Amino acid sequence: MNNYTVNGNITAVHLKYGKDLIINTADLDKVLDHRWYLVMVRKRMYAASNMIIKGKATVVNAHRFLHKGHGKDKVTTVDGDALNCTRANLTLLKKKPRYAEYACSICGTLKTARVDSIRAGKNKCCSQECGNESRRRGVAKRMEAKKHLHQRISVVY
Ligand SMILES: [Zn+2]
């Protein structure tokens, strides 16, 4: 069992080299069921413990262990400190969807394209046919506008 220091609703669970895993005191019993050690991966430190899950030896990270949401979502910390595992500091990593649906402006067919491309206004149509139709309508619209302009001018003069 790790040594620890309780300070109100925050508890520091002592690891090696003077490093602490910071948790809510409410999670202390749960945390003390396991032996925690310091892990360093790519200059980032976090706390981990060896557990037997479904009969298999598994290394479990403290932030993962303490966050309620499980499944495939990646748990991360708000302040970037993986040793700060208070409930307020744990969050799920939200990945931006790189692809999204857009509706063809001519026929309304739903298509998928890159989000940045849709934002740039590059995806207005679903196919070459609709693209041609869109251009045709654009030309017709401009000609119509010109006609109206002439009509207006003829009324004025
Ligand atoms: Zn279309």
Backbone and ligand atoms as CSV (ligand in chain L), in Angstrom:
chain,resi,resn,atom,element,x,y,z
A,1,MET,N,N,0.845,-1.200,0.000
A,1,MET,CA,C,0.000,0.000,0.000
A,1,MET,C,C,0.881,1.250,0.000
A,2,ASN,N,N,0.469,2.255,-0.736
A,2,ASN,CA,C,1.217,3.512,-0.783
A,2,ASN,C,C,0.940,4.335,0.466
A,3,ASN,N,N,1.909,5.121,0.877
A,3,ASN,CA,C,1.657,6.098,1.932
A,3,ASN,C,C,0.870,7.249,1.309
A,4,TYR,N,N,0.185,7.989,2.154
A,4,TYR,CA,C,-0.611,9.089,1.615
A,4,TYR,C,C,-0.797,10.175,2.666
A,5,THR,N,N,-1.155,11.378,2.195
A,5,THR,CA,C,-1.424,12.507,3.080
A,5,THR,C,C,-2.783,13.086,2.708
A,6,VAL,N,N,-3.700,13.086,3.672
A,6,VAL,CA,C,-5.030,13.637,3.421
A,6,VAL,C,C,-5.029,15.122,3.779
A,7,ASN,N,N,-5.547,15.935,2.843
A,7,ASN,CA,C,-5.673,17.370,3.097
A,7,ASN,C,C,-7.085,17.785,2.676
A,8,GLY,N,N,-8.033,17.611,3.597
A,8,GLY,CA,C,-9.433,17.905,3.275
A,8,GLY,C,C,-9.951,16.923,2.249
A,9,ASN,N,N,-10.544,17.423,1.181
A,9,ASN,CA,C,-11.094,16.499,0.185
A,9,ASN,C,C,-10.080,16.137,-0.910
A,10,ILE,N,N,-8.845,16.571,-0.710
A,10,ILE,CA,C,-7.773,16.196,-1.641
A,10,ILE,C,C,-6.755,15.329,-0.900
A,11,THR,N,N,-6.318,14.258,-1.536
A,11,THR,CA,C,-5.319,13.380,-0.928
A,11,THR,C,C,-4.145,13.188,-1.884
A,12,ALA,N,N,-2.947,13.253,-1.316
A,12,ALA,CA,C,-1.737,12.988,-2.092
A,12,ALA,C,C,-1.280,11.573,-1.773
A,13,VAL,N,N,-1.276,10.725,-2.791
A,13,VAL,CA,C,-0.794,9.351,-2.628
A,13,VAL,C,C,0.671,9.359,-3.058
A,14,HIS,N,N,1.538,9.006,-2.131
A,14,HIS,CA,C,2.970,9.157,-2.398
A,14,HIS,C,C,3.519,8.032,-3.273
A,15,LEU,N,N,4.230,8.482,-4.297
A,15,LEU,CA,C,4.902,7.540,-5.199
A,15,LEU,C,C,6.402,7.689,-4.952
A,16,LYS,N,N,7.198,7.213,-5.845
A,16,LYS,CA,C,8.656,7.354,-5.685
A,16,LYS,C,C,9.129,8.757,-6.078
A,17,TYR,N,N,10.373,9.058,-5.736
A,17,TYR,CA,C,11.061,10.295,-6.130
A,17,TYR,C,C,10.295,11.550,-5.711
A,18,GLY,N,N,9.566,11.481,-4.619
A,18,GLY,CA,C,8.858,12.650,-4.114
A,18,GLY,C,C,7.649,13.051,-4.935
A,19,LYS,N,N,7.233,12.200,-5.858
A,19,LYS,CA,C,6.067,12.499,-6.689
A,19,LYS,C,C,4.798,11.963,-6.025
A,20,ASP,N,N,3.705,12.718,-6.224
A,20,ASP,CA,C,2.426,12.325,-5.637
A,20,ASP,C,C,1.355,12.154,-6.700
A,21,LEU,N,N,0.503,11.187,-6.462
A,21,LEU,CA,C,-0.715,11.057,-7.257
A,21,LEU,C,C,-1.787,11.806,-6.482
A,22,ILE,N,N,-2.360,12.854,-7.097
A,22,ILE,CA,C,-3.357,13.688,-6.413
A,22,ILE,C,C,-4.759,13.180,-6.767
A,23,ILE,N,N,-5.538,12.888,-5.738
A,23,ILE,CA,C,-6.900,12.364,-5.965
A,23,ILE,C,C,-7.879,13.039,-5.004
A,24,ASN,N,N,-9.171,12.812,-5.249
A,24,ASN,CA,C,-10.168,13.238,-4.277
A,24,ASN,C,C,-10.154,12.211,-3.139
A,25,THR,N,N,-10.242,12.700,-1.930
A,25,THR,CA,C,-10.231,11.806,-0.770
A,25,THR,C,C,-11.363,10.772,-0.866
A,26,ALA,N,N,-12.444,11.142,-1.521
A,26,ALA,CA,C,-13.565,10.216,-1.708
A,26,ALA,C,C,-13.151,8.973,-2.487
A,27,ASP,N,N,-12.092,9.073,-3.280
A,27,ASP,CA,C,-11.629,7.929,-4.080
A,27,ASP,C,C,-10.511,7.144,-3.388
A,28,LEU,N,N,-10.162,7.560,-2.170
A,28,LEU,CA,C,-8.981,6.983,-1.508
A,28,LEU,C,C,-9.083,5.472,-1.265
A,29,ASP,N,N,-10.226,5.013,-0.740
A,29,ASP,CA,C,-10.383,3.577,-0.450
A,29,ASP,C,C,-10.152,2.741,-1.696
A,30,LYS,N,N,-10.765,3.207,-2.773
A,30,LYS,CA,C,-10.653,2.527,-4.065
A,30,LYS,C,C,-9.187,2.474,-4.534
A,31,VAL,N,N,-8.508,3.597,-4.368
A,31,VAL,CA,C,-7.115,3.703,-4.822
A,31,VAL,C,C,-6.194,2.825,-3.965
A,32,LEU,N,N,-6.469,2.789,-2.658
A,32,LEU,CA,C,-5.595,2.034,-1.752
A,32,LEU,C,C,-5.748,0.517,-1.885
A,33,ASP,N,N,-6.734,0.087,-2.636
A,33,ASP,CA,C,-6.864,-1.355,-2.921
A,33,ASP,C,C,-5.725,-1.835,-3.819
A,34,HIS,N,N,-4.999,-0.879,-4.405
A,34,HIS,CA,C,-3.938,-1.234,-5.361
A,34,HIS,C,C,-2.633,-0.545,-5.002
A,35,ARG,N,N,-1.563,-1.116,-5.498
A,35,ARG,CA,C,-0.232,-0.532,-5.272
A,35,ARG,C,C,0.118,0.306,-6.500
A,36,TRP,N,N,0.396,1.589,-6.295
A,36,TRP,CA,C,0.645,2.501,-7.415
A,36,TRP,C,C,2.122,2.818,-7.557
A,37,TYR,N,N,2.570,2.901,-8.765
A,37,TYR,CA,C,3.963,3.264,-9.018
A,37,TYR,C,C,4.037,4.335,-10.104
A,38,LEU,N,N,5.205,4.966,-10.154
A,38,LEU,CA,C,5.421,6.068,-11.087
A,38,LEU,C,C,5.893,5.529,-12.433
A,39,VAL,N,N,5.270,6.012,-13.485
A,39,VAL,CA,C,5.663,5.601,-14.833
A,39,VAL,C,C,6.038,6.857,-15.608
A,40,MET,N,N,7.060,6.750,-16.436
A,40,MET,CA,C,7.419,7.900,-17.257
A,40,MET,C,C,7.419,7.476,-18.717
A,41,VAL,N,N,6.587,8.127,-19.499
A,41,VAL,CA,C,6.513,7.838,-20.928
A,41,VAL,C,C,6.649,9.152,-21.674
A,42,ARG,N,N,7.622,9.232,-22.530
A,42,ARG,CA,C,7.900,10.443,-23.309
A,42,ARG,C,C,7.875,11.694,-22.425
A,43,LYS,N,N,8.644,11.642,-21.351
A,43,LYS,CA,C,8.822,12.772,-20.422
A,43,LYS,C,C,7.540,13.123,-19.666
A,44,ARG,N,N,6.488,12.309,-19.833
A,44,ARG,CA,C,5.265,12.556,-19.071
A,44,ARG,C,C,5.153,11.517,-17.968
A,45,MET,N,N,4.845,11.979,-16.771
A,45,MET,CA,C,4.732,11.062,-15.645
A,45,MET,C,C,3.283,10.754,-15.336
A,46,TYR,N,N,3.021,9.518,-15.040
A,46,TYR,CA,C,1.699,9.164,-14.542
A,46,TYR,C,C,1.805,7.996,-13.589
A,47,ALA,N,N,0.704,7.715,-12.894
A,47,ALA,CA,C,0.689,6.623,-11.926
A,47,ALA,C,C,-0.009,5.427,-12.552
A,48,ALA,N,N,0.534,4.246,-12.283
A,48,ALA,CA,C,-0.067,3.034,-12.824
A,48,ALA,C,C,-0.035,1.933,-11.769
A,49,SER,N,N,-0.833,0.912,-12.002
A,49,SER,CA,C,-0.884,-0.217,-11.084
A,49,SER,C,C,-1.114,-1.490,-11.890
A,50,ASN,N,N,-0.546,-2.573,-11.403
A,50,ASN,CA,C,-0.765,-3.867,-12.072
A,50,ASN,C,C,-2.011,-4.508,-11.484
A,51,MET,N,N,-2.944,-4.812,-12.333
A,51,MET,CA,C,-4.192,-5.421,-11.856
A,51,MET,C,C,-4.481,-6.674,-12.670
A,52,ILE,N,N,-5.307,-7.520,-12.080
A,52,ILE,CA,C,-5.767,-8.700,-12.814
A,52,ILE,C,C,-7.185,-8.382,-13.283
A,53,ILE,N,N,-7.362,-8.229,-14.589
A,53,ILE,CA,C,-8.683,-7.935,-15.137
A,53,ILE,C,C,-9.087,-9.076,-16.051
A,54,LYS,N,N,-10.197,-9.701,-15.727
A,54,LYS,CA,C,-10.691,-10.876,-16.463
A,54,LYS,C,C,-9.587,-11.930,-16.607
A,55,GLY,N,N,-8.872,-12.145,-15.503
A,55,GLY,CA,C,-7.846,-13.185,-15.479
A,55,GLY,C,C,-6.547,-12.807,-16.152
A,56,LYS,N,N,-6.463,-11.547,-16.646
A,56,LYS,CA,C,-5.242,-11.140,-17.345
A,56,LYS,C,C,-4.515,-10.038,-16.593
A,57,ALA,N,N,-3.191,-10.160,-16.479
A,57,ALA,CA,C,-2.396,-9.115,-15.853
A,57,ALA,C,C,-2.449,-7.875,-16.741
A,58,THR,N,N,-2.899,-6.756,-16.173
A,58,THR,CA,C,-3.088,-5.543,-16.959
A,58,THR,C,C,-2.496,-4.343,-16.221
A,59,VAL,N,N,-1.819,-3.468,-16.956
A,59,VAL,CA,C,-1.330,-2.219,-16.365
A,59,VAL,C,C,-2.435,-1.187,-16.525
A,60,VAL,N,N,-2.883,-0.628,-15.417
A,60,VAL,CA,C,-3.972,0.350,-15.461
A,60,VAL,C,C,-3.452,1.710,-15.004
A,61,ASN,N,N,-3.696,2.741,-15.812
A,61,ASN,CA,C,-3.294,4.102,-15.441
A,61,ASN,C,C,-4.287,4.662,-14.429
A,62,ALA,N,N,-3.790,5.477,-13.514
A,62,ALA,CA,C,-4.644,6.050,-12.464
A,62,ALA,C,C,-5.778,6.881,-13.056
A,63,HIS,N,N,-5.482,7.686,-14.094
A,63,HIS,CA,C,-6.542,8.525,-14.650
A,63,HIS,C,C,-7.647,7.687,-15.281
A,64,ARG,N,N,-7.247,6.567,-15.859
A,64,ARG,CA,C,-8.210,5.640,-16.440
A,64,ARG,C,C,-9.027,4.946,-15.334
A,65,PHE,N,N,-8.323,4.548,-14.301
A,65,PHE,CA,C,-8.934,3.842,-13.170
A,65,PHE,C,C,-9.984,4.702,-12.480
A,66,LEU,N,N,-9.718,6.022,-12.404
A,66,LEU,CA,C,-10.569,6.907,-11.623
A,66,LEU,C,C,-11.686,7.565,-12.414
A,67,HIS,N,N,-11.618,7.509,-13.722
A,67,HIS,CA,C,-12.687,8.143,-14.495
A,67,HIS,C,C,-13.842,7.174,-14.679
A,68,LYS,N,N,-15.060,7.691,-14.468
A,68,LYS,CA,C,-16.229,6.816,-14.514
A,68,LYS,C,C,-16.507,6.303,-15.929
A,69,GLY,N,N,-16.342,7.165,-16.896
A,69,GLY,CA,C,-16.652,6.767,-18.268
A,69,GLY,C,C,-15.627,5.771,-18.779
A,70,HIS,N,N,-16.079,4.610,-19.172
A,70,HIS,CA,C,-15.134,3.641,-19.706
A,70,HIS,C,C,-15.348,3.478,-21.204
A,71,GLY,N,N,-15.187,2.275,-21.700
A,71,GLY,CA,C,-15.318,2.068,-23.131
A,71,GLY,C,C,-14.029,2.448,-23.811
A,72,LYS,N,N,-14.131,2.902,-25.038
A,72,LYS,CA,C,-12.929,3.160,-25.827
A,72,LYS,C,C,-12.447,4.604,-25.737
A,73,ASP,N,N,-13.233,5.469,-25.056
A,73,ASP,CA,C,-12.842,6.871,-24.942
A,73,ASP,C,C,-11.534,7.000,-24.187
A,74,LYS,N,N,-10.685,7.875,-24.665
A,74,LYS,CA,C,-9.417,8.109,-24.008
A,74,LYS,C,C,-9.626,9.113,-22.886
A,75,VAL,N,N,-9.120,8.777,-21.698
A,75,VAL,CA,C,-9.232,9.693,-20.566
A,75,VAL,C,C,-7.989,10.576,-20.541
A,76,THR,N,N,-8.198,11.854,-20.337
A,76,THR,CA,C,-7.079,12.775,-20.271
A,76,THR,C,C,-7.295,13.752,-19.118
A,77,THR,N,N,-6.305,14.577,-18.820
A,77,THR,CA,C,-6.441,15.535,-17.732
A,77,THR,C,C,-6.558,16.947,-18.299
A,78,VAL,N,N,-7.380,17.745,-17.644
A,78,VAL,CA,C,-7.643,19.112,-18.112
A,78,VAL,C,C,-6.359,19.947,-18.103
A,79,ASP,N,N,-5.579,19.836,-17.022
A,79,ASP,CA,C,-4.374,20.677,-16.902
A,79,ASP,C,C,-3.120,20.026,-17.502
A,80,GLY,N,N,-3.286,18.834,-18.095
A,80,GLY,CA,C,-2.159,18.177,-18.739
A,80,GLY,C,C,-1.253,17.414,-17.787
A,81,ASP,N,N,-1.528,17.496,-16.491
A,81,ASP,CA,C,-0.732,16.776,-15.496
A,81,ASP,C,C,-1.420,15.445,-15.191
A,82,ALA,N,N,-0.825,14.353,-15.670
A,82,ALA,CA,C,-1.446,13.036,-15.516
A,82,ALA,C,C,-1.405,12.530,-14.080
A,83,LEU,N,N,-0.640,13.211,-13.225
A,83,LEU,CA,C,-0.614,12.823,-11.809
A,83,LEU,C,C,-1.704,13.533,-11.016
A,84,ASN,N,N,-2.349,14.525,-11.639
A,84,ASN,CA,C,-3.461,15.225,-10.993
A,84,ASN,C,C,-4.759,14.529,-11.394
A,85,CYS,N,N,-5.167,13.559,-10.595
A,85,CYS,CA,C,-6.331,12.739,-10.945
A,85,CYS,C,C,-7.537,13.040,-10.078
A,86,THR,N,N,-7.734,14.320,-9.737
A,86,THR,CA,C,-8.969,14.689,-9.057
A,86,THR,C,C,-10.102,14.585,-10.070
A,87,ARG,N,N,-11.300,14.392,-9.582
A,87,ARG,CA,C,-12.446,14.212,-10.487
A,87,ARG,C,C,-12.615,15.398,-11.421
A,88,ALA,N,N,-12.363,16.604,-10.893
A,88,ALA,CA,C,-12.532,17.820,-11.701
A,88,ALA,C,C,-11.509,17.900,-12.831
A,89,ASN,N,N,-10.387,17.218,-12.659
A,89,ASN,CA,C,-9.315,17.330,-13.649
A,89,ASN,C,C,-9.361,16.229,-14.710
A,90,LEU,N,N,-10.209,15.235,-14.507
A,90,LEU,CA,C,-10.289,14.134,-15.473
A,90,LEU,C,C,-11.387,14.388,-16.485
A,91,THR,N,N,-11.077,14.154,-17.719
A,91,THR,CA,C,-12.067,14.390,-18.776
A,91,THR,C,C,-11.833,13.402,-19.904
A,92,LEU,N,N,-12.797,13.295,-20.799
A,92,LEU,CA,C,-12.631,12.412,-21.947
A,92,LEU,C,C,-12.068,13.205,-23.109
A,93,LEU,N,N,-11.142,12.595,-23.799
A,93,LEU,CA,C,-10.530,13.249,-24.940
A,93,LEU,C,C,-11.512,13.226,-26.105
A,94,LYS,N,N,-11.888,14.416,-26.546
A,94,LYS,CA,C,-12.857,14.470,-27.644
A,94,LYS,C,C,-12.123,14.688,-28.956
A,95,LYS,N,N,-12.240,13.717,-29.800
A,95,LYS,CA,C,-11.606,13.821,-31.115
A,95,LYS,C,C,-12.551,14.552,-32.058
A,96,LYS,N,N,-12.002,15.487,-32.808
A,96,LYS,CA,C,-12.820,16.197,-33.787
A,96,LYS,C,C,-13.111,15.246,-34.942
A,97,PRO,N,N,-14.371,15.188,-35.384
A,97,PRO,CA,C,-14.632,14.356,-36.560
A,97,PRO,C,C,-13.970,14.980,-37.781
A,98,ARG,N,N,-13.218,14.197,-38.491
A,98,ARG,CA,C,-12.494,14.751,-39.639
A,98,ARG,C,C,-13.366,14.768,-40.887
A,99,TYR,N,N,-14.427,13.956,-40.866
A,99,TYR,CA,C,-15.331,13.900,-42.014
A,99,TYR,C,C,-16.747,14.239,-41.577
A,100,ALA,N,N,-17.495,14.850,-42.453
A,100,ALA,CA,C,-18.875,15.192,-42.130
A,100,ALA,C,C,-19.731,15.062,-43.387
A,101,GLU,N,N,-21.051,15.073,-43.191
A,101,GLU,CA,C,-21.972,14.958,-44.321
A,101,GLU,C,C,-22.379,16.338,-44.815
A,102,TYR,N,N,-22.595,16.448,-46.088
A,102,TYR,CA,C,-23.147,17.672,-46.640
A,102,TYR,C,C,-24.166,17.263,-47.690
A,103,ALA,N,N,-25.131,18.151,-47.972
A,103,ALA,CA,C,-26.166,17.857,-48.958
A,103,ALA,C,C,-25.823,18.562,-50.267
A,104,CYS,N,N,-25.932,17.835,-51.371
A,104,CYS,CA,C,-25.702,18.414,-52.692
A,104,CYS,C,C,-26.692,19.558,-52.912
A,105,SER,N,N,-26.205,20.697,-53.373
A,105,SER,CA,C,-27.073,21.866,-53.530
A,105,SER,C,C,-28.031,21.716,-54.710
A,106,ILE,N,N,-27.791,20.735,-55.569
A,106,ILE,CA,C,-28.661,20.522,-56.731
A,106,ILE,C,C,-29.700,19.436,-56.453
A,107,CYS,N,N,-29.251,18.243,-56.084
A,107,CYS,CA,C,-30.197,17.133,-55.929
A,107,CYS,C,C,-30.432,16.746,-54.472
A,108,GLY,N,N,-29.665,17.296,-53.547
A,108,GLY,CA,C,-29.895,17.022,-52.125
A,108,GLY,C,C,-29.295,15.727,-51.620
A,109,THR,N,N,-28.587,14.999,-52.490
A,109,THR,CA,C,-27.948,13.744,-52.068
A,109,THR,C,C,-26.940,14.017,-50.960
A,110,LEU,N,N,-26.955,13.163,-49.921
A,110,LEU,CA,C,-26.000,13.332,-48.834
A,110,LEU,C,C,-24.675,12.686,-49.211
A,111,LYS,N,N,-23.618,13.457,-49.035
A,111,LYS,CA,C,-22.276,12.968,-49.333
A,111,LYS,C,C,-21.373,13.232,-48.138
A,112,THR,N,N,-20.266,12.518,-48.097
A,112,THR,CA,C,-19.306,12.709,-47.015
A,112,THR,C,C,-18.046,13.357,-47.572
A,113,ALA,N,N,-17.529,14.319,-46.839
A,113,ALA,CA,C,-16.281,14.962,-47.252
A,113,ALA,C,C,-15.534,15.443,-46.016
A,114,ARG,N,N,-14.313,15.836,-46.220
A,114,ARG,CA,C,-13.517,16.356,-45.110
A,114,ARG,C,C,-14.145,17.634,-44.574
A,115,VAL,N,N,-14.145,17.762,-43.252
A,115,VAL,CA,C,-14.750,18.916,-42.595
A,115,VAL,C,C,-14.122,20.229,-43.070
A,116,ASP,N,N,-12.792,20.249,-43.173
A,116,ASP,CA,C,-12.132,21.504,-43.580
A,116,ASP,C,C,-12.489,21.881,-45.012
A,117,SER,N,N,-12.674,20.883,-45.851
A,117,SER,CA,C,-13.057,21.115,-47.241
A,117,SER,C,C,-14.483,21.667,-47.340
A,118,ILE,N,N,-15.398,21.127,-46.530
A,118,ILE,CA,C,-16.780,21.620,-46.513
A,118,ILE,C,C,-16.808,23.064,-46.017
A,119,ARG,N,N,-16.043,23.339,-44.968
A,119,ARG,CA,C,-15.982,24.694,-44.404
A,119,ARG,C,C,-15.466,25.699,-45.422
A,120,ALA,N,N,-14.551,25.237,-46.278
A,120,ALA,CA,C,-13.968,26.130,-47.290
A,120,ALA,C,C,-14.916,26.322,-48.470
A,121,GLY,N,N,-16.076,25.641,-48.431
A,121,GLY,CA,C,-17.074,25.787,-49.485
A,121,GLY,C,C,-16.735,25.037,-50.756
A,122,LYS,N,N,-15.876,24.021,-50.650
A,122,LYS,CA,C,-15.458,23.285,-51.841
A,122,LYS,C,C,-16.432,22.176,-52.228
A,123,ASN,N,N,-17.337,21.814,-51.316
A,123,ASN,CA,C,-18.244,20.703,-51.590
A,123,ASN,C,C,-19.677,21.198,-51.687
A,124,LYS,N,N,-20.078,21.577,-52.911
A,124,LYS,CA,C,-21.442,22.071,-53.090
A,124,LYS,C,C,-22.301,21.034,-53.777
A,125,CYS,N,N,-21.678,20.149,-54.560
A,125,CYS,CA,C,-22.434,19.176,-55.340
A,125,CYS,C,C,-21.937,17.761,-55.072
A,126,CYS,N,N,-22.746,16.771,-55.538
A,126,CYS,CA,C,-22.410,15.382,-55.259
A,126,CYS,C,C,-21.657,14.752,-56.414
A,127,SER,N,N,-21.798,15.274,-57.607
A,127,SER,CA,C,-21.222,14.604,-58.771
A,127,SER,C,C,-20.876,15.635,-59.838
A,128,GLN,N,N,-20.225,15.168,-60.883
A,128,GLN,CA,C,-19.862,16.060,-61.980
A,128,GLN,C,C,-21.116,16.609,-62.662
A,129,GLU,N,N,-22.143,15.735,-62.809
A,129,GLU,CA,C,-23.400,16.165,-63.447
A,129,GLU,C,C,-24.011,17.326,-62.673
A,130,CYS,N,N,-24.081,17.153,-61.341
A,130,CYS,CA,C,-24.662,18.216,-60.516
A,130,CYS,C,C,-23.789,19.457,-60.540
A,131,GLY,N,N,-22.480,19.255,-60.635
A,131,GLY,CA,C,-21.556,20.384,-60.721
A,131,GLY,C,C,-21.815,21.187,-61.976
A,132,ASN,N,N,-22.010,20.479,-63.113
A,132,ASN,CA,C,-22.315,21.140,-64.388
A,132,ASN,C,C,-23.641,21.882,-64.311
A,133,GLU,N,N,-24.635,21.224,-63.686
A,133,GLU,CA,C,-25.957,21.827,-63.535
A,133,GLU,C,C,-25.868,23.100,-62.692
A,134,SER,N,N,-25.056,23.005,-61.643
A,134,SER,CA,C,-24.877,24.147,-60.749
A,134,SER,C,C,-24.276,25.333,-61.498
A,135,ARG,N,N,-23.270,25.045,-62.334
A,135,ARG,CA,C,-22.645,26.111,-63.129
A,135,ARG,C,C,-23.639,26.696,-64.135
A,136,ARG,N,N,-24.441,25.782,-64.762
A,136,ARG,CA,C,-25.452,26.224,-65.731
A,136,ARG,C,C,-26.430,27.187,-65.058
A,137,ARG,N,N,-26.876,26.793,-63.862
A,137,ARG,CA,C,-27.817,27.658,-63.135
A,137,ARG,C,C,-27.171,28.980,-62.760
A,138,GLY,N,N,-25.906,28.911,-62.440
A,138,GLY,CA,C,-25.173,30.129,-62.079
A,138,GLY,C,C,-25.145,31.098,-63.234
A,139,VAL,N,N,-24.856,30.566,-64.415
A,139,VAL,CA,C,-24.805,31.385,-65.637
A,139,VAL,C,C,-26.190,31.959,-65.932
A,140,ALA,N,N,-27.239,31.092,-65.829
A,140,ALA,CA,C,-28.603,31.538,-66.098
A,140,ALA,C,C,-29.007,32.664,-65.141
A,141,LYS,N,N,-28.607,32.510,-63.879
A,141,LYS,CA,C,-28.932,33.500,-62.858
A,141,LYS,C,C,-28.280,34.841,-63.194
A,142,ARG,N,N,-27.014,34.771,-63.596
A,142,ARG,CA,C,-26.297,36.007,-63.929
A,142,ARG,C,C,-26.924,36.683,-65.147
A,143,MET,N,N,-27.360,35.857,-66.119
A,143,MET,CA,C,-27.988,36.420,-67.321
A,143,MET,C,C,-29.325,37.065,-66.975
A,144,GLU,N,N,-30.063,36.384,-66.094
A,144,GLU,CA,C,-31.351,36.902,-65.624
A,144,GLU,C,C,-31.155,38.254,-64.934
A,145,ALA,N,N,-30.128,38.297,-64.098
A,145,ALA,CA,C,-29.823,39.522,-63.351
A,145,ALA,C,C,-29.490,40.669,-64.314
A,146,LYS,N,N,-28.751,40.345,-65.346
A,146,LYS,CA,C,-28.365,41.326,-66.362
A,146,LYS,C,C,-29.612,41.880,-67.063
A,147,LYS,N,N,-30.538,40.945,-67.389
A,147,LYS,CA,C,-31.766,41.300,-68.079
A,147,LYS,C,C,-32.563,42.308,-67.235
A,148,HIS,N,N,-32.685,41.957,-65.932
A,148,HIS,CA,C,-33.411,42.842,-65.020
A,148,HIS,C,C,-32.764,44.217,-64.966
A,149,LEU,N,N,-31.424,44.196,-64.963
A,149,LEU,CA,C,-30.678,45.450,-64.913
A,149,LEU,C,C,-31.028,46.309,-66.125
A,150,HIS,N,N,-31.071,45.674,-67.317
A,150,HIS,CA,C,-31.414,46.389,-68.549
A,150,HIS,C,C,-32.829,46.930,-68.477
A,151,GLN,N,N,-33.751,46.063,-67.920
A,151,GLN,CA,C,-35.147,46.500,-67.819
A,151,GLN,C,C,-35.256,47.738,-66.937
A,152,ARG,N,N,-34.535,47.660,-65.801
A,152,ARG,CA,C,-34.569,48.771,-64.864
A,152,ARG,C,C,-34.029,50.044,-65.547
A,153,ILE,N,N,-32.950,49.842,-66.257
A,153,ILE,CA,C,-32.340,50.981,-66.949
A,153,ILE,C,C,-33.328,51.573,-67.967
A,154,SER,N,N,-34.032,50.667,-68.728
A,154,SER,CA,C,-34.964,51.152,-69.742
A,154,SER,C,C,-36.149,51.905,-69.114
A,155,VAL,N,N,-36.500,51.516,-67.870
A,155,VAL,CA,C,-37.592,52.218,-67.190
A,155,VAL,C,C,-37.139,53.622,-66.798
A,156,VAL,N,N,-35.921,53.691,-66.346
A,156,VAL,CA,C,-35.387,54.984,-65.886
A,156,VAL,C,C,-35.280,55.971,-67.045
A,157,TYR,N,N,-34.773,55.455,-68.152
A,157,TYR,CA,C,-34.587,56.384,-69.272
A,157,TYR,C,C,-35.822,56.521,-70.142
L,1,ZN,ZN,ZN,-26.287,16.104,-56.728
